[in-house]
Each structure stands twice: as structure tokens, then as C-alpha cells.
Amino acid sequence: MKILEVKSLTKQFGKFTAVDNISFSLEEGEILGLLGPNGAGKTTTLQMLLGALTLTSGEISYFGKDLIRNREEILEQVNFSSTYVDLPYRLTVKECLTYISYLYDIADRKKRIEKIVEIFDLSQLFNKHIYSLSAGQKTRVNVAKAMLNFPKILLLDEPTASLDPEVAQFIRMFLLEERDKFKTSVLITSHNMAEVEELCDRVIFINRGKIVADDKPLHLAKSMDISHIELWITSGREKLFNYCREKDLKYQVDSRYLTIDVSEKFIPGFLKDLADRGIDYGEISIAKPTLEDYFLHIAKSGKGQIE
């Protein structure tokens, strides 16, 4: 069931088109990644989904209802968190959660806040001022704030930025559990492609205001005809450099290791060429293409189709 539907959404600032006639939907219980380079139109799209920016044209509907006509009712069941939006600086965590809770129709606010503090392990931060928190702690409070109304739809902008690996993993597991238990739908932006591959059922790539791809992460990664061969060269290092230049192969040097990008179908011939040229290696690993490869392709070429 479509729980969010966007049709022909456009936003112009003067003559500049930030979002250009995009359409997509979010299913109940789906985690959808909204990805793209900086300036692609992701934040503008999120702001329109919240009703914070007026649409130039198009339609946004939640639960089958138009956002413009039913904004108050809809936002009761939606919430938002962004690493880049600060909470009130001079308030304590307790005060922030308390005052923000009054934006929603919550029957027992005290009990709800206690539950949120327990879930996100905020007891030691509860009476601290926002200005005294680290970047990671602020991010954690921001995500916790977004769960105050137990929303049906979560809009998350870089929810694990600045978090240490352990807390970031907790947030990811929490989102997956919310989806599995309560069919919570999530729209998430992130520059962490490994995180997106772990979390998202589907991803939309947006570039220059247009949607250039909409598919499962694995399918997009597989569309890249490239593999990364990492070698520890024991002899013939300069020969390998010359070979890569001759064949126009992209490579990176990291201490004693070299990583070379080779089309998957050419890997056997590549390894044979190394042997024929007397290039010896002590270790080898071959990594298949990832969503990050696809992201970089779009960022560099501005295209979503693999040529």
C-alpha cells in the first residue's frame, strides 16, 4: 500500500529549478533511500514533503490525503530528523523532549518521554544542555525526538552522521526493528553507501533535480561492470604502473597494496598479463561493484543509466 505518493513535484527558485518534475512513492513498511550528490535536490524535496517549502507544482499525498489540505492531520503521524538542524541550544534534553512533545497528541507525555529515554539510552544526558553535547550526542537526541509521536513515516536526513560505529549500528537496527514490528515507513538520505545497502529496500538517485534511477541497491550495484582487484605486489611494481597506464586502467596506491579497477569479464586476461610480464603478487582480493561505485558514477557523469 502506498503510504506516501509524490507526483510531478517541482520547485523553482526564480529561474533555478531545484527539483524538476519528480514522481515516486513510499510503501507501508518500506525503507527508501533518497540519494544524490550535494546540491542534487534532496533537502529541498524533504522540506516540501514536510510542508516547510511551498511547491511550485505537483502533488504530495500521505495516506491518500493531500498534504496541503490536510497538513496538520498528516504531520501528526510523520516526523523528521536531520543532523544539520540544531535543537534549541539553551534547553536541556529533558526540556527539548518535553516541549516538542506538545506538537503531538500524546496521551501520557511523561510515560512516552520515559520510553524514548530508555530506548535511546539518554538518561545520563537528560539534564544536560544541548550546547554541552557532542555532535554524536546531539544526533542521537535528534533521532530520539523524531520518535516522540511513534510516527508511521520517518523522514531522516543523515541520521547516523557524527555517531560512533556502535551507536550508528544501534540506530540502523532500531529502524529495521520499527519497520518489522510496526510497519513504519522510512525515507532516508545518507552518504554512507554501506549503510544504505544494509538498510534500504529500494533507493532513488536524484541528480540536478531529476530522478535518474529507482531500484534495489543490489540491482544498481550489479549494473556496474567493474571489479576492484587489490594486490600486494612482491616484484614488478613499476611494470604494473606502466601496464595500467597502457591499458588505461584506474588504480589506487595504498601503502604496499594496489587496487585496480577491471571489467569483470577481463579479470582472467588481466591476471594472465601480469604473469606474462613478470609481475608477482603475494596477496590478491577481488571485490565486486558496490552501491558506492554507482553513486560515484552518477556524481561524475550526471547520468543514471550505465552506458
C-alpha positions as CSV (number, residue, x, y, z in Angstrom):
1,M,0.0,0.0,0.0
2,K,1.3,3.4,-1.0
3,I,1.6,5.5,2.2
4,L,3.3,8.4,0.5
5,E,2.9,9.4,-3.1
6,V,4.7,12.2,-4.9
7,K,3.5,13.3,-8.4
8,S,5.3,15.7,-10.8
9,L,6.9,17.6,-7.9
10,T,8.7,20.7,-9.0
11,K,10.4,23.5,-7.0
12,Q,11.8,26.6,-8.6
13,F,13.8,29.5,-7.0
14,G,13.5,32.2,-9.6
15,K,14.9,30.8,-12.8
16,F,16.7,27.9,-11.0
17,T,14.9,24.6,-10.9
18,A,16.0,22.7,-7.7
19,V,13.5,19.8,-8.1
20,D,12.4,19.0,-11.6
21,N,9.1,17.1,-12.1
22,I,9.9,14.1,-9.9
23,S,7.5,11.3,-9.0
24,F,7.9,8.4,-6.6
25,S,6.1,6.6,-3.8
26,L,6.8,5.0,-0.5
27,E,5.2,1.8,0.5
28,E,4.0,0.9,4.0
29,G,6.9,-0.7,5.9
30,E,9.4,0.2,3.2
31,I,12.8,1.9,3.9
32,L,13.6,4.1,0.9
33,G,16.9,5.8,0.3
34,L,16.9,9.2,-1.3
35,L,20.5,9.6,-2.6
36,G,22.5,12.0,-4.7
37,P,25.4,14.4,-4.7
38,N,25.4,17.7,-2.7
39,G,23.1,20.1,-4.4
40,A,21.1,17.4,-6.2
41,G,17.7,18.5,-4.6
42,K,17.4,16.0,-1.7
43,T,17.0,18.6,1.1
44,T,14.6,20.7,-1.0
45,T,12.5,17.5,-1.6
46,L,12.4,16.7,2.1
47,Q,11.4,20.3,3.0
48,M,8.5,20.1,0.6
49,L,7.5,16.7,2.0
50,L,7.2,18.4,5.4
51,G,5.3,21.3,4.0
52,A,8.1,23.7,5.1
53,L,8.6,24.7,1.4
54,T,5.8,25.6,-1.0
55,L,5.6,23.5,-4.1
56,T,6.0,25.3,-7.4
57,S,3.8,22.5,-8.9
58,G,2.9,18.9,-8.3
59,E,1.2,16.9,-5.6
60,I,2.2,15.2,-2.3
61,S,-0.2,12.9,-0.6
62,Y,0.2,10.9,2.6
63,F,-2.3,8.0,3.5
64,G,-4.3,9.0,0.4
65,K,-4.7,12.6,1.6
66,D,-3.3,15.8,0.0
67,L,-0.6,17.4,2.2
68,I,-1.6,21.0,1.5
69,R,-5.2,20.5,2.6
70,N,-4.6,18.1,5.4
71,R,-1.2,19.2,6.7
72,E,-2.0,19.2,10.5
73,E,-3.6,15.8,10.4
74,I,-0.9,14.2,8.3
75,L,2.1,15.6,10.3
76,E,0.6,14.1,13.5
77,Q,1.7,10.8,12.0
78,V,5.0,12.0,10.4
79,N,8.3,13.0,12.0
80,F,11.7,14.3,10.8
81,S,15.3,14.3,12.0
82,S,18.3,16.0,10.4
83,T,21.9,16.0,11.6
84,Y,22.1,19.6,10.2
85,V,19.1,21.1,12.1
86,D,20.0,22.2,15.6
87,L,17.8,21.7,18.6
88,P,17.2,24.7,20.9
89,Y,20.7,25.4,22.2
90,R,20.0,26.6,25.8
91,L,17.4,23.9,26.7
92,T,18.2,20.7,28.4
93,V,17.5,17.4,26.7
94,K,14.5,16.9,29.1
95,E,13.1,20.4,28.2
96,C,13.6,19.7,24.4
97,L,11.7,16.4,24.5
98,T,9.0,17.8,26.8
99,Y,8.3,21.0,24.7
100,I,8.5,19.2,21.4
101,S,6.1,16.5,22.6
102,Y,3.4,19.2,22.8
103,L,3.4,19.4,19.0
104,Y,1.7,16.0,19.0
105,D,-1.5,14.5,20.5
106,I,0.2,12.2,23.1
107,A,-2.0,10.8,25.8
108,D,0.7,10.3,28.5
109,R,3.7,12.6,27.7
110,K,5.7,11.7,30.8
111,K,5.4,8.0,30.1
112,R,6.2,8.5,26.4
113,I,9.3,10.5,27.1
114,E,10.5,8.0,29.7
115,K,10.1,5.3,27.0
116,I,12.1,7.4,24.5
117,V,14.9,8.0,27.0
118,E,15.1,4.2,27.7
119,I,15.2,3.3,24.0
120,F,17.9,5.8,23.1
121,D,19.8,5.5,26.4
122,L,19.5,9.2,27.2
123,S,19.3,9.0,31.0
124,Q,22.9,10.4,31.5
125,L,22.2,13.2,29.0
126,F,18.6,14.0,30.2
127,N,19.5,17.1,32.3
128,K,22.4,18.3,30.2
129,H,22.0,21.4,28.0
130,I,22.1,20.9,24.2
131,Y,25.1,23.2,23.8
132,S,27.1,20.9,26.1
133,L,26.6,17.8,24.0
134,S,29.0,16.3,21.4
135,A,28.0,16.2,17.8
136,G,27.2,12.5,18.1
137,Q,25.1,13.0,21.3
138,K,23.1,15.8,19.5
139,T,22.4,13.4,16.6
140,R,21.2,10.7,19.0
141,V,18.8,13.2,20.7
142,N,17.6,14.4,17.3
143,V,16.7,10.9,16.2
144,A,15.0,10.3,19.6
145,K,13.0,13.4,19.2
146,A,11.7,12.1,15.9
147,M,10.2,9.1,17.6
148,L,8.2,11.0,20.2
149,N,4.9,10.6,18.3
150,F,5.7,7.0,17.2
151,P,5.3,8.1,13.6
152,K,4.0,6.0,10.8
153,I,6.5,7.7,8.4
154,L,10.0,8.9,9.4
155,L,11.9,11.3,7.2
156,L,15.6,11.1,8.1
157,D,18.4,13.3,6.8
158,E,21.8,11.7,7.5
159,P,20.6,10.1,10.8
160,T,23.9,8.5,11.7
161,A,26.3,11.3,10.8
162,S,28.8,12.1,13.6
163,L,27.8,8.9,15.5
164,D,30.4,6.4,16.6
165,P,30.1,3.0,14.9
166,E,28.4,1.3,17.9
167,V,25.6,3.9,18.2
168,A,25.2,4.2,14.4
169,Q,24.7,0.4,14.3
170,F,22.1,0.7,17.1
171,I,20.2,3.3,15.1
172,R,20.2,1.1,12.0
173,M,19.0,-1.9,14.0
174,F,16.3,0.3,15.6
175,L,15.0,1.4,12.3
176,L,14.8,-2.1,11.0
177,E,13.0,-3.3,14.1
178,E,10.5,-0.4,13.8
179,R,9.8,-1.4,10.3
180,D,9.4,-5.1,11.1
181,K,7.3,-4.6,14.3
182,F,5.1,-1.7,13.3
183,K,5.4,-1.4,9.5
184,T,7.0,2.1,10.0
185,S,7.9,3.6,6.6
186,V,11.3,5.4,6.4
187,L,12.6,7.8,3.8
188,I,16.3,8.3,4.5
189,T,19.2,10.4,3.0
190,S,22.7,9.2,3.6
191,H,26.2,9.5,2.1
192,N,27.1,6.2,3.7
193,M,26.6,3.8,0.9
194,A,27.3,0.7,3.0
195,E,24.6,1.9,5.4
196,V,22.2,2.3,2.6
197,E,22.9,-1.2,1.3
198,E,22.2,-2.6,4.7
199,L,19.1,-0.6,5.4
200,C,17.2,0.2,2.3
201,D,14.7,-1.9,0.4
202,R,14.9,0.5,-2.6
203,V,16.9,3.6,-3.5
204,I,16.1,6.6,-5.6
205,F,19.0,8.6,-7.1
206,I,18.4,12.2,-7.7
207,N,20.8,14.5,-9.6
208,R,20.3,18.0,-10.8
209,G,16.8,17.9,-9.6
210,K,15.8,14.8,-11.6
211,I,15.3,11.2,-10.6
212,V,17.9,9.2,-12.6
213,A,17.5,5.8,-11.0
214,D,14.9,3.9,-8.9
215,D,15.7,0.3,-8.0
216,K,17.0,-2.1,-5.3
217,P,20.6,-1.3,-4.2
218,L,21.9,-4.7,-5.3
219,H,20.5,-4.3,-8.8
220,L,22.1,-0.9,-9.2
221,A,25.4,-2.1,-8.0
222,K,25.3,-5.1,-10.4
223,S,24.7,-2.7,-13.3
224,M,28.3,-1.5,-12.9
225,D,30.6,-3.6,-15.0
226,I,33.7,-3.1,-12.7
227,S,35.5,-5.1,-10.1
228,H,38.2,-3.9,-7.7
229,I,41.3,-6.1,-7.6
230,E,43.6,-5.5,-4.6
231,L,47.1,-6.8,-5.0
232,W,50.2,-6.9,-2.7
233,I,53.0,-6.7,-5.3
234,T,56.1,-8.5,-4.4
235,S,58.0,-7.6,-7.6
236,G,57.3,-5.7,-10.8
237,R,55.6,-2.7,-9.2
238,E,56.8,-0.2,-11.9
239,K,55.8,-2.7,-14.6
240,L,52.3,-2.8,-13.2
241,F,52.1,1.0,-13.2
242,N,53.1,1.1,-16.8
243,Y,50.6,-1.7,-17.7
244,C,47.8,0.2,-16.0
245,R,48.7,3.4,-18.0
246,E,49.0,1.4,-21.2
247,K,45.6,-0.2,-20.7
248,D,44.0,3.0,-19.3
249,L,43.1,1.2,-16.0
250,K,42.2,3.2,-13.0
251,Y,44.3,2.4,-9.9
252,Q,45.0,3.5,-6.4
253,V,48.1,3.0,-4.2
254,D,47.7,2.4,-0.5
255,S,51.0,1.6,1.2
256,R,52.1,-1.8,-0.2
257,Y,48.7,-2.5,-1.8
258,L,47.4,-1.5,-5.2
259,T,43.7,-1.5,-6.1
260,I,43.0,-1.7,-9.8
261,D,39.5,-1.4,-11.5
262,V,39.0,-4.0,-14.1
263,S,35.9,-5.1,-16.0
264,E,34.7,-8.4,-14.6
265,K,34.9,-10.3,-17.9
266,F,38.6,-9.1,-18.4
267,I,39.8,-10.4,-15.0
268,P,41.3,-13.7,-16.4
269,G,43.1,-11.9,-19.1
270,F,44.4,-9.3,-16.7
271,L,45.9,-11.9,-14.4
272,K,47.5,-13.7,-17.3
273,D,49.0,-10.4,-18.5
274,L,50.6,-9.9,-15.0
275,A,52.2,-13.4,-15.2
276,D,53.4,-12.8,-18.8
277,R,55.0,-9.5,-17.7
278,G,56.7,-11.0,-14.7
279,I,54.6,-9.1,-12.2
280,D,54.3,-11.1,-9.0
281,Y,51.9,-10.7,-6.1
282,G,51.7,-12.3,-2.6
283,E,48.1,-11.5,-1.9
284,I,45.0,-10.8,-4.0
285,S,41.4,-10.0,-3.3
286,I,38.6,-9.2,-5.8
287,A,35.7,-7.0,-4.7
288,K,32.5,-6.8,-6.8
289,P,30.9,-3.4,-7.5
290,T,29.0,-1.7,-4.8
291,L,26.3,1.0,-4.5
292,E,29.2,3.5,-3.8
293,D,30.5,2.7,-7.3
294,Y,27.1,3.5,-8.7
295,F,26.9,6.7,-6.7
296,L,30.3,7.9,-7.9
297,H,29.3,7.1,-11.5
298,I,26.2,9.4,-11.2
299,A,28.1,12.1,-9.3
300,K,30.8,12.3,-12.1
301,S,28.7,11.7,-15.1
302,G,25.3,13.2,-14.1
303,K,23.7,10.1,-15.5
304,G,21.7,7.3,-14.0
305,Q,22.0,4.9,-16.9
306,I,25.1,2.7,-17.2
307,E,26.4,3.1,-20.8
